[in-house]
Amino acid sequence: VGRRVSTPDGEWEVQHLSLPWGWMCDEGQDTNVVEALVPEECFRYASHPNLHPGAAEKLWNSAKNHRHRNRNEKKGSHDEMMLADDDYNNSTTDAKKDGGVAGNDDPYAEEKANIRAACRDQARISSTNNVDGWTCGAVCGTGRHDGLALYPHRFSVNVTSHIEWYLKRGVDVRVVLSMRDGTISGYSKLRGHCHLEEEGTREDEVARGLMVEAMERYGVYGEEEDAVERVVAVSYEGLMSTREGYLHDVYRRLGINSTYVPAFEDGNAKYLKDEIVDVVAEKKEKDKTAAAAVSERLPPRRPRGYVPPPPPRKRSLLPRRVIAIFGPESSGTKFLSSALGTAVGAF
């Protein structure tokens, strides 16, 4: 699961929300906390609201790689080194994707306007329609971006307000908090998600505070009385130890009727040797082997002119049920969200 996955009928949505979520951390970067993760159709990055978020991420990564390559090789003029930034700031090629906003000659303008109207009417995301306390989840888009929620590049979601945002809109929302040994998850994060120790430590402190607040408010012994258990805490080490017994209990607590059992691979094992090995080199070797295996597979042959059938459209932007998996980076959120997404039939 990337950011989220949904069942075709819109019954379930499983959200994968590392704390924080987004692009790589930067030195001196603030820990941005937003109110909620809104439906994908209404989600945009504040830096480039004209682009579908997937297109913005690809363009930004391309720009970053271009700058990094030029600086490492110490060649190319200043103008060449800034080319990627210009591409990112000026390109509107991919703005024709769902829900973006482009120029007056955009053939998709009507469809995009309809999506923004649905965001306003169904998800109550609007800078002008908040007299009854409706909020946008992040910064409200204005003008031609009204109906969109605008996010920073890297952000944490306030778990408590995320629950309340969806409950107010009639969605049955449950939250899973993934907890893993802090030393191991911190080391893994430093190796993969954030190479800056001070910034990474600060982000993890914010994440733990958000998780504790949610447990105190909506946990089984929390302040809010509810007929269902809104917040379920899961131990990564306990899950890897007792496996399907633990996982099936999580299914039951979340209202999932499934016997699905994923492949369990304890990510802690490589950190519990007498000496910590170079996990980066180990990962590169695994990736190299996986890439070689993929390259041997021939792509499926399609008849000339083949057009894949369109995916079934959801009746509403909002699902009936949301399961959101939260946890600090490298705490097992990806494993949990993929297992739960499969269990509800989203794959």
N, C-alpha and C positions, 0 to 999 in steps of 0.2 A: 504494500500500500504506500502510495506517495503521500499526498495530503489527505485524500479521501477516496472512498469507493462506495458505489451504491448498487442496490439490486435493481434490475430492469424495471420493476413495477413501482419503484420509489418508496417501497415499504421501509427499507432499512438504509441507513447511511453509516458507514464506519469511518471515523476521522482519526487520522494519525497526527498527533500534535506534540512533537518534541518541544521541550521548553529550554531554549527558544526554537522556533521553526524559521527556516529561510536560508539565505545564502551565508557564506563563510563570515566569521566575525572579523572585525577590523579593530586596529589599535585605537583605544580611547572611545570606542563606540558605546553609546548609551544602551541600557537594557530597556527596550521599548515593550510596554505591556498594553495590549489592546483588550477591548471588552469581550469580543466573541469572534469566532470564525463563521462568516456568513456563507450562504450557498455559493457554489463555485461560479455560477453565472453572474453573480453580483460582486465578485472579488476582483480587485485590481491593485496594482502597485502604485503608490502615490507619485513615484518618480516618472511613471509613464502610463497614465490612465487610458491612453488610446489603445494600448496593446492588451491582448489576451494574456493572462499571467504566464501561461506556458511559453508563449512567444517571447515575452519580456525576459524570462529566465534564460532561454536559449541565447538570445541576443546579448544579454549581459555576460553570460559565461564566455561567449565567443570574444567579446570585447576584452574581458579580463585575461583570457589566454593570449590574445594578440599582444597586449601590453606586456605581460609577463615574459613572453618569448623574446620580444624586442629588447627588453631591458637585460635579460640574461645573456643574450648574444652580443649586447653592447654595439649594435649597429642599427642603422636607420636614422633618419632625421627626426627632429622633434615633431614635425608635421606628421610623419609616418606613425610615430608612437602615439599620437593623439587621434589617429584615424578611427580606432575602435570606439573611442568616446563619441566622436562625431557620428559614427554609424548608429550608435545606441540612441543618441539624443535626437537624431533627425529622421531615422527610418520610420516609415509608416506602412511598409510592405505587408507586414503581418497583422495590421490593424483590422483586416477584413475577417478576422476570426470572431467567434461568438461574442457578442455584447460589447465589442470595442466601439470606438467613435472615430470616424474618419471624415474626409471632406464631403462637400456637397455632392460630388459625383460618385460617391460610394454606392454601388448597386445593392449593398446589404444594409443600407441605412434604415429601411423600414423594419427589417428583422431585428436589428440592434435596438431600435426605439421600442419595439414590442418587449424585448427582454428587459430593458430598463424599467418599462412600465410594470412588468410582472414583479420586478424587485421592489418597486414602490408599493404595489397593491397587495402582494402576497407576503413578502418578507418585511414589509413596513420599513424599508430603507429609503430615507429621503431627508434632505436638508430642509424641506419646506412642510413636511407632514409629521412633525414631532410634537404637536400640541398636547397629545395624550401620553407623553412620556416615551414614545417609540424612539429607539436609538439605532444607529447604523452599524454598530459592532466595531467600527474603527472611525477614521475621519470620513465624514459625509462628503460625497461628491457634490459639486454645485454646478449650476448652469446646465450645459449639455451632458455633464457627468452625473446629474441628479439621478439617484437610484443605484449608484455604485458605492461600495465601501472601499476606501483607499488605505493601503497598508504600507508600512516601512519594509525595507528589504529583509530585515531580520527582526523577529518579534516573538514575544511570549504571550499566550492567551491567559487572561484571568479565568481560572477554572470556575470559580463561583459565579461570576457574572455571565460566563458562557452558558452555564446551566440555566440561569434565570432568563437569559435572552431567548432561549428555545422554549422554555416553559411558557413564557408570555405569549408565544405564537402557537401554542397548542401542540407542541412536539414532545413526545415522550422521550426525554433525554436521560441517558445514564453515562457515567464517567468511570473509567478504569484508570487507577493511578499505578504506574509501573515503578517498582522500587528495586534498586540493585545496590550492591556494596559500593559505597561512595568512593573508595580508593580506586577500585577497578573501573567504575564508570568514568571517573575523572581522568584516569590515565588513558582510557580508550578515547575519550573526547579530545584530549590533547593531541593524540595521534591522528585523529581523523576529522573532527568537526571544527575545532578551534585550536590553532597552534599557539595562541596567546594565553599563558597560564593565568595572569591576573584577570583578564576579561572573562575567561571561561569559569573561573572560580566565582566571580561576581554573578554571572548568569545562573549558575547552579544554586547559589544562595537565594536568588529571586524565585527560582523554580520551586525550591523546597517551601518557601513561604506561601506561595500560591496553593500548593498541594495541601499543606496543613490547614490553611483557611477553609478550603473546600471540605475537608474531612470534619472540621469543627462545625461547619454549617449544615452540610448535607450527608454526612456519614451516618452509619447505623445508630450511633449515639449522639448525633448532631443536634443543633438547636432547632432545625426545621422538622416538624412532624410530618411525615409523608408515609403513604401506604406502601411505597416501594423504596428499595435501597438505591439511592441516586449515585452514591460514590462507593466504589469497590476498590480496595487496595490489594495489589498483587505483588508478592515477593518473587523476583526473578530467580533467586537461588532456590526458593521453595518449589517453584514451577519446574525447574530443571531437575530437582530431586525426586518429586512425586509424580511429575508428568501428567498423564491423562486424568488421573484421579483429581488433581488440583484443577486442571483446565476445565473438566466437565462440571465441577462445582462452580467455577466462574460462569460457565454457560447458564447454569440454573439460576444463579443470582441475577443475571442480566436478562432472563426471559428468553433464552435461545434454546430451541429444541434441536439439538444436533449431537451426533456421536463422532464428529470429525476429530481425527488425531493427526497433528502435523508431525514432521520429522524434528525431533528435539536434538539440538546441538549446543552443548553448554559453552557459551562464549567466554566463561570465566576460566576454563581449563588452561588456556595458553598463558594466563597471568599468574597461575598458582604453582609454577615450577620454582626450583631453587633460585634460579636467576631469571629475570624477565628477558625474554628473547626479543629479537628485533621483529616485532609483529608487522612492521611496514613491509619489510622484505618478504616476509611470509605471505602477506596479502597480495603483493605484486606477483609472486609466483603462482598463487591460486588464480588470480585474474588472468594471467598469461595462459595457463592451462585451460581455463574456461573459454577464453577467446578462441584458442586453437580448435576446441571441440565444436564451437558454434560455426566456425568458418568451414568445417567439413560438411555441414548440412546444406543441402541444396534448397533454395527457396521453392515454395509450392508453385507449380505451373498453373497459370490462369488463362482461360480462353481470351482471345483478342477482344478488347472492348468490355471486359468484365467490370461490372460496377458492384461493389459489395452492398448488401442490403443495409439500409439505415438502421441504427440502433433504436430500440423502442423508446419513445419519448415519455418522460415522466408526466403525470397529470399536474403536478405542482412543483414549484421550486423547492418547497419544504418537504422532506420525508415525514412519514408518520413517526418513525423511531430513529433516534441518533444514539450511537455508542461512540464516545470520544475517548481515545487513549492518550493520557498525558504522562509525561515523565521527563526528567532531565535527559539531555542527549546521551546516547550510549547506555540507556537504562533498560533496554529490551522492548521499547515501544513498537519498533518495526515488526518484531516477531509476533507480539500480541495482536497488533492490528491486522496483520496478514492472516493469522489463525482465526480471528473473529470474523473478518471479512469473508473467509471461505465458509465458515460455519453458518453464516446467515444467507449464503447463496449469492454473494456479490461477484464471485469469480466463476 
